Amino acid sequence: MKLRIMTYNIAAGRSFEKGPDYRPIIHAELQYADKIKELAPDICGLNEVDYRLPRSARVKMAKMIGDAAGYESAFAPAVTWTNKWGIGTYGNGFLSKHPIKDVEIYPIPNPELTTEAKSYEPRVILHAIVDFSGRDVDVFVTHVGLSDEEKKNAAQTITTLVGYCTNPVIVMGDFNMKQDNLMMQPLLSMLEDSFKYYPNQDDYTWPCDPELMKADPAKCERIDYILFSKHFKVESVEIPALPLSDHKPYIANVELLDEAEG
């Protein structure tokens, strides 16, 4: 079965088309819906997703994008804010052309120590069981924190969850780590990194700013991932230079192998 898998950090619905420092008052949810519909993934993990926050007109962002692009949707709140307009949340989203059978949300433990000069915030993992023509697949979507303490906790939590799975597995999201980070290694020993099938190993997913790439290539990093269990065969990878978010979308075209092969 051929599948098109995508992960995309949508920057809380902001549009960066006018430059990396541009923050529009009116958000760009429907622009994201149009681009996702155009790129046509079977499933898509979303990072930096708002839910009823005033800054994004109190929309249910994952549902709005999913409805507009023709997908089932799910949302996993990580951060909650309360203000005079009520309660709103922020976290990870998931879109699927295939039936979503179940969704679970796993918190990533907060660090016991917050010793680094980094921004700390609660993080979660969205776990969806998706029915691909009668075959269940475990899909995990996450957005890893910036500090080493957060990265360590995230890597351990994801690795533990994957270890419990008996179905084929897809893990995707913004990990805020390069592939040579030691904290990625346990997960990379369990799952295949689709990026190795991409012909330009110097390409990057963040920031989506061609001028910065020219001026300071060292600041450009591949920190968005799609990882697969042995049940998948990766055929190709795409990293479209789409300037809507500060991240590029990342797409893997794969084959879900027959059970006898996988």
N, C-alpha and C positions, 0 to 999 in steps of 0.2 A: 504494500500500500504506500503510495507516494504522498508525502506530507510536506507542508511548508510551515516552518516554525519561526516565530519572530519574537524578539524582546525589544522593548522601547521605553526609555525613560522620557516621560512627556513633560517634565519640568512644571508640574502643577498646572498644566494647560496654558503656559505662557508661549508666546511666539518670539523667537530670536531672529526672525528673518531680517530685521533691520540692524542686527549687530548683537554681540554677546551681552551688552549692557542694557538692551532695550527691554522695558517692562511695560507692556500695554495695559491700559485700564480694563479694556474688554478682552476677555480671554479667548483662547483659540481652540476650544474643544472640537468644534465642528470641522476646523481645518485638519485636526488630527484624525477625525473620523474619515474625512475624504482621503487622506494619505494612506491610512490603513486599508481602506476599501480598495484603493488603487494597487497597493502592494499585495493584497489578497492572501494573507497567511491563513492557514487552517486554524491555528491558535496563536494568541499573542499575549505575552506577559507585559504588564504596564507597571512602571515605577513612578513615584511622585504623583499620586492620584488624590485629588480632593474629593470630599464628600460633605456637601452642605456647609462649606466655608464661605464667609462673606467675600473673601478676596476673589472667589470664582463664582460669584452670583448665586451661591448656595445650591448649585447643581449637584446631582449625583453623577460625577464625572464618568466613571466606568460605564454606568448604565447609559448615559447620554451618548457616549462614543459608540458603545455596542449597538444600541438601537439605531443610530444613524447609519452605521456601517453594515448592519445586518448580522450581528453576532449575539449569542448568549453572553452574559457577563456575570462577573463575581467581583467582590471587593473585600479586602482584608485591612481593617483599620489598624494603624500602628500608633499614631499620635492623636490625642483628643484635646481640643481647645474649647473652652467655655467663655462666652462673652455675652453682651447684652442682646445679641441676636439669637442666642441659643447655643447648642452644642454642635460642633463640626469635627470631622476627623480627616486623617491623611494617611495614605499607606500604599498598598499594592493592588493592582487590578488584574483581571484576566478576562480575555475574550476568546470565544470558541465557536467555530462553525459546526462542531460536533456536540452531541449531548453532554452536558456537565452532570454527572450522576451524584456527586457529593463534593462539598467544600469544607475543609477544616482550616483553622488558623492556629499556628504555633508561635508563641512569643519567643524571641531570642533573648536569653537572659541578659539583663543589664550588667555592665561591669561592676565588680565589687569596688574597684579603684578607678577613679577618673583623674589620672595623673597627667594626661597629655593636654596640650593646648589645642584641643579639637572641639567641634560641636558634637555633643552627645544627644541622642534622642532614642526613644523606644523603637525597636525594629521587630518585624514579624515575617513569617513565612506563610504564604498562601499555598495550600495543598488542594488541588482539584483532581478528582478521578474523572477521566474523560473516556467516553465510549467511542472508539474509532471502529465503526462498522462491526460491533459485537466484541471488540477486544478492549479491555480496560487498560488505561495507561495512567500512571501516577505522574502528575505535573506539579512541580514546585516553582514558585515565583517569589523572589526576595530582593531586597535592597539592603546591602550591607553597610554598616556605619563606617565612619572615617578613622576612628582610633584603632590602634592595634588591639586593645582590649575587646572592642566590639567585633573586630574581624575574627579574632580567636573564638569568641563565643558563637558567632554565626557559623563559622566553618565546622565547629564541633557539632552544633545542632543539626545542620543540614546533613552532615555525614552520618549521624545517628539515625535520622529519619530515612535516609536512602537505604541504610542497612536493614531496615525492617521490611522493605518493599519486596513483593514477589512478582508484581507486574513490571512491564517495561517502564523506564523512568526517564523523564526530561526535567532538568534543572536549569533555570534561566533567571537572568536579572542583572542589575548593576551591582557588581561585587566590590567596587572601589579598590580593587587589587589587580596588579599585573600577574601574569601567569607564572612568573618565577618567584612570587611570594611564597615563602615556606608554609604559610597557613593554608594555601590552596592545595598543597600536595596530597593530603589524605583524600580529598574529594576527587582530585584529578587521577588518583590511583584507582578509584572505583568507577569513574565515568570517563567517557571520551570527550575531549575538547574539540568542538567542531571547527575551531579557528585553524587548526593545522591543515585543513583542506582549502584554506583561502590562499590564493596565489601570492598576494602581497603581504608578507609577514610584517612589514613596516607600517601597515595601515593602522588606523586608530578609530575608536568609537567616541572619544571625548577629548577635548571639546570640539563641537561641530563648527569649526571656524577655520577656513582655509588660510586666512591671513596669518593666524597664529601658527599654523603648521609651517608656513614659510619662514616666519620670523624666529620661531623657537620650537623646533620639532621635539625637543626633550620634554616639553610640557604636554605633548599629545600622547594619550595612552589608550590601549585597548583594555577597558575595564568592564565591558558588558560581555556576558557569556551565555552560550547555550551548550549544555552538557548532556550526553546521552549514555544510556546503558547499552550493553552489547546487543540489544534487540533491534538496534537501528543501524542502518548504513548511511553515512553522510555522503551525499553526492556533490554538493556545492554550497558555497557560502556567499552571501551578498552583504555589502555594507554601503547602502546608498548614501550619497553625499547630500542629505536632505537637511536644509538649514532651519527647519521649524523649531526644533528643540536645541538645547545645548549638547545633547547626545545624538549620534546617528542611530537610526534603526539597524538592528543586526538580525539577519535572516539566514536560516539553515534549511536547505532542501534535502530531505532524507527519505529513505524507504524504511517503513516498519516491516521487518522481516517476518516471514511465516514462523509460527511457534516452533516448528522443527528446526529452522535455521537459527533462531535466536536463542 
